[in-house]
Amino acid sequence: MRDWEKEKQIIIERGKGSYLTDIDGKTYLDGVSSLWVTVHGHRKKELDEAVTGQLKKIAHTTMLGLANVPAVMLAEKLVTIAPKGLARVFYSDSGSTAVEIALKIAFQYWQLKGPVYQRKTGFMSLTEAYHGDTIGSVSVGGIDLFHTIYKPLLFQTRKIESPYCYRCKYGLTYPDCKMTCLMHAEREIQKYASVTAALIIEPLVQGAAGMLMQPPGFLQRIRDLCSKNNILMIADEVATGFGRTGKMFACEHEAVVPDIMAVAKGITGGYLPLAATLIKEEIYREFLGEYQEFRTFFHGHTYTGNPLACAAAIANIDLFKKDKTLQKLQVKIALLKKELKRFAALEHVGEIRQKGFMVGIELVQDRRTKRPYPLETKTGHRVMMECRKQGLIIRPLGNVIVLMPPLSISKEELTALLKIVERSIKLVTA
Ligand SMILES: Cc1ncc(COP(=O)(O)O)c(C=O)c1O
């Protein structure tokens, strides 16, 4: 915090497309999509109009005991675009709350299902996982730097090994490894199935861990293990959802249908805070009962299903079709892949990880031994500061340079962004 107090703060005043402008009139490329949320760019006409149009009708009305038009319409759209089988929608305001809701629903589901299942109270998650900053989501998290101090406040969860292929603890290489790391998950799941309510996973990419990519097939195997062992699978698509990985949801890459799915971030295209937890019909049905049975899911946030946010989300989802967002994205993903290749020649680039428009460039002190930069060298931070000087906003995760441009970025802007990052890495690590 001392460093932060000393640094000159950038205060953003406005934005347009892929650009942000600060109060001094300096313009920056938004290389982090305003924390992984911007999909169709800033000041997108259709999104502006959706919000202002809704504003003329009503800004907020409660979802506790009532419904509102945009919330109903959005739920219908979400169910249509989500993996088939997810049939019910519960709104909240952030990725963290969407995860809390997923955990509570999973827990309550087994309690409601009857005495045979009431021991299924535990949760499994991956090492290095990040699911948000509230106490429940931190409990299923696994990033020591962020989470260790809160340990006394957290409920216990079982951790399964996250695949971090660059630093494989078995010293193996994919695909020859035959995903040895999954044996740990397999053992844990089989052993603790009778006391586990759900397993939560960030599908394909563990974002906050430093863009750790799961090898192909990993997610599918986790799905199979959960099904075979009667454990609910929660997919946290907060970061990966709404096109980030090149498909609408990351689960689609492996034809996986989770039992519960949490979405937030890109849902409104980066306009307003909104989240949703989607569940299968079968789970929803367990919560039905007579008044006096109190099977209700007693959970509700004040701004749940806010009409302005839902209107923005509807327009955002409609834009995927109108602007052919995912089709156009494929060319840019390929361009990104091609351009990133030259980064591999940089002396301190250890690994380049990419899935769609999610990129992590891991900087290392020594490429041969993969020795990381000590955190106190603030290497990632210094690259970020250099990028700022050159007109680009990014936000690293330790020594990993994270690139998350808006899906609507032009090819020229993308090329310019990569040039700045390359120059900044070179300068800082020289
Ligand atoms: C996978 C994942 N889940 C949950 C969250 C928490 O979302 P929020 O910051 O909206 O609470 C994040 C945020 O980065 C995330 O990446």
The ligand as an SDF file (V2000), in Angstrom:
LIG
                    3D

 16 16  0  0  0  0  0  0  0  0999 V2000
  -13.1580  -17.5460  -11.7450 C   0  0  0  0  0  0  0  0  0  0  0  0
  -13.6240  -16.4140  -10.8890 C   0  0  0  0  0  0  0  0  0  0  0  0
  -14.6180  -16.6140  -10.0160 N   0  0  0  0  0  0  0  0  0  0  0  0
  -15.0780  -15.6270   -9.2370 C   0  0  0  0  0  0  0  0  0  0  0  0
  -14.5450  -14.3600   -9.2970 C   0  0  0  0  0  0  0  0  0  0  0  0
  -15.0620  -13.2850   -8.4160 C   0  0  0  0  0  0  0  0  0  0  0  0
  -15.8120  -12.3540   -9.1310 O   0  0  0  0  0  0  0  0  0  0  0  0
  -16.1490  -10.9200   -8.5120 P   0  0  0  0  0  0  0  0  0  0  0  0
  -14.8690  -10.1670   -8.4610 O   0  0  0  0  0  0  0  0  0  0  0  0
  -17.1450  -10.3420   -9.4600 O   0  0  0  0  0  0  0  0  0  0  0  0
  -16.7140  -11.1540   -7.1570 O   0  0  0  0  0  0  0  0  0  0  0  0
  -13.5050  -14.1010  -10.2050 C   0  0  0  0  0  0  0  0  0  0  0  0
  -12.9070  -12.7650  -10.2820 C   0  0  0  0  0  0  0  0  0  0  0  0
  -11.8610  -12.5360  -10.8600 O   0  0  0  0  0  0  0  0  0  0  0  0
  -13.0140  -15.1580  -11.0090 C   0  0  0  0  0  0  0  0  0  0  0  0
  -12.0120  -14.9820  -11.8690 O   0  0  0  0  0  0  0  0  0  0  0  0
  1  2  1  0
  2  3  1  0
  2 15  2  0
  3  4  2  0
  4  5  1  0
  5  6  1  0
  5 12  2  0
  6  7  1  0
  7  8  1  0
  8  9  2  0
  8 10  1  0
  8 11  1  0
 12 13  1  0
 12 15  1  0
 13 14  2  0
 15 16  1  0
M  END
$$$$
